[in-house]
Amino acid sequence: MLAGIAGSIISLAVLTYIAIALISGNGLNMSWFTGMFSKRAPVEYANEYHFDVGRDRVFTSLGDSLAAAGTLGIQVLDAGGAETLKVPFRMSVPAIYAQGSQAIAFDIGGTALRVFDDASIITSVESNSAIIAASINKNGWFCVCVQEGGGYKGAVTVYNSKGSEVYRARLVSGYVLSAVLSPDNKSLAVLNLTDEGSRITFYSLNSETPERMFDLPGGLIIDIRYMPGNSLLVVSTDSLILLDKNGTDKELFNYSGGLLGKYTTGGGLIALHILDYGVGYSGRLVALGEDGKLLGEIDTDREIVSMSACGEFLAVLRSDGLFLYDPRLDSLPPSKGSGSTAGAAYVLALEGGAVLAAGDNSAVVMRVES
């Protein structure tokens, strides 16, 4: 009986959809319906990509697409390698930051930025002051940090997903370095450098006054990132710290006995390269969960040029080649027939066991042996 009722409801929904589609002239798109009954097929990335965005290329993923920014502009290629977006955009020091299906590209020290998805430019911003940093959250809200005169040490402007300005914070002390928005669009965290050390100031977008502050006297914070659940991950030169939404801080991992090299986060996985002081590239590679739990640790003796995590695995580009690891840092072999990573200077871990290895003249996809 219940099965019959459910079947009738689904049939009615399908017939209604067909009628509306035919009347409107938009045609039929049944992917939403077939997706109810079949699993989504794994993404098949192309073996080689051809990006044409000039020099100093940086990359990010937009769901199943790949985006690159360079001195000449922005380009997006779909999983199969076909171009879906190309926009001229001159940048001296290109930077890119993505969350979900949207990204923001900007010129560090310049005055322009672009917010885009895999098919179009969503909004453009022209600043009156030099841009220091910018970031975007999963909802498409973004913030821009600029230098600012008139007695201020910097300013951060928040924009909604339509590109409209919704909030502005000006700092009268300490130089602003970066800022990030919480996943719920309610809180702004601003990192700045003070005479005593580093400070993170939290602002509610409903109030003009700071909500709270976190100071690290004598320490240097180099990065801040929001994690799932609105907790803020703080990367300092000595340790990883997690600040929850109530202001409580917890040290996740201390590496003050070494020197922090490369680090990356993705899909709940945090990876750190801790160098021994004054012993070349000798050190250790450490993998942590987002709660700070140690997942794996191995010794290293080579330069790590780039690394990227997606949660399923970690891709590490060393001076002697590309190495793939699971979250416990057990080695994963690349699939047979994978292309060469010679000349690569940048790696980007992708979902489904794939990694983009890019250099000045080539960008190939390596795959983890399944």
C-alpha positions, 0 to 999 in steps of 0.5 A: 500500500505504502509502496503504491502511494510513494510510486504515485507521488513520484509519478505525479512529480515527474508528470508535473515537471514534464508539463512545466518544462514543455510549456516553458520551452526549457526542455527536459533535464531528468538528471535530478530524477535519475540521481535519486536511484543511481550513484553518481559516477566517479569523476574521470579527470583528463590525463593532461591539461593545457592552461594558458594564463601566463606566468606564476600560475596558481591552481584550485579546484571548483568541484569537478573543475580546475581553475588557474590564475596567472599574470595574464588572467583566469582560466577554468577547465572541466574534468575532461580538460575542456575550457569553460571560462577564460578571462583576461585579468592582468596580475603581477602577483596572482593569488587564488582562493576557493571554497566549494564551487566558487573562487576568488582571484586577486593581485597581491599589491594590486587593486582588482579582484574577480569572483567566479565559478566554472562558467562565469565571472560573478562579481568584480571589485576595484579597490582604492587601496592595495589588496593584501589578501582575500578569501571566500567561504562556501556560501560565496561571501568574501572578504578583502583586506587592504592597506589604508591610510588616514590613521588606519593600519588596514581595513577589511570589507565583507561582501555577500554572494551578490558582491554587495558590501555588507560590513567593514572593519578598520584597524587603528593598531596592528597591521592587517595580514589576512581575514576569513569568514565563518561558514555561517556568514556571521563572524569575521576573523581578522589576523593582524601583527602588533608590536607585541606579537600576533592578534586575531580579532573576531567581529560579529557582522551585526555589530561595529565593535569587536566581539573578542580577541586572541593574542599570541604575545611574542609569537607569529601567526602565519595563517588562519582557516575556518574548520567545520563547526565554525572553529578557527584553525590557527597556524603559528610558527610554533604550534597549531591552535584551535579556537572554538566559537566560544573563544576557548583555545586548545593547542592541537600540536606543538612543533617548537623544537623544529621549524615549520616548512610546508603545511596543508589542510583538506577534508579534515586532514592536516599535514605539516612538514617539520624541519630540524634546525640547521640540518638541511632538509632533514625533518619529519612529515606529520599527519593530523586529524582536525581534532589534533589526533596524530594519524601518522609520522615519517622521517624526511630528508628531501626538500618538499616543494609543494603538498596538498591534502583532500582527506582521502590522501596526501600528495607531496611533491619533493625535489626527487618526485611526487609521493602519495600517502594515505592519512596514516602516511602509508605510501600509495603507489601511483597507477600504471600509465600515469604521466611524468611530473618532471618540471612540476612545481605545484600539486593539487589533491583532487577527489577520487584519488587524483592529483594535479601536478603542474609546472610552467609548461605542463599540467598532468593528472596522476592517480592513486592505484585503486 
